């Protein structure tokens, strides 16, 4: 692939790299604490307990989609747990080993657990994708109405950080995704796909993406506290 733009070409609206680097360090620190291991019938998961928004990473470890082994999206789990701790929210990530794919199997026990943890709070479902020219893809799922008030915060903060952000392309969060299944249950849920460059400490995308998520997550958590 020969993209027409590279990240360094983009002028962030809020180019405060020093503060962003500090936010990344804080998240990295928070990502390292031990979480509570739980075991379900299709595999294990780690939970960081809190209140409010749920940050989920269903693909942190190797999983099986219709029996075919799929690559782990390593780094999404620690990020979900860190964002939960950063905002006092709830984090959940799959742990080895998984029999199936929570982002594909209807009513996978992971979905049940997220649904139960989320109650009336929104879920932010984190994934990793290959670079295609956008750094962040926000999937609104089959019921976009249930992402109201969520996606604009992520778009604003991503643009402020100097990231290329898209809605529903290349991934829209179909009916079998964690987002789609939660929405089918009437839950507020949104899918965020980040390129693997966003997890590479040597790449400019990491400071921009982790800090944008820290800021968006904090904004959402505060909005919820002030409207409660
Ligand atoms: Zn994924």
Boltz pocket constraint, residues with backbone or C-beta under 6 A from the ligand:
constraints:
  - pocket:
      binder: B
      contacts: [[A, 59], [A, 73], [A, 103], [A, 126], [A, 127], [A, 128]]
      max_distance: 6.0
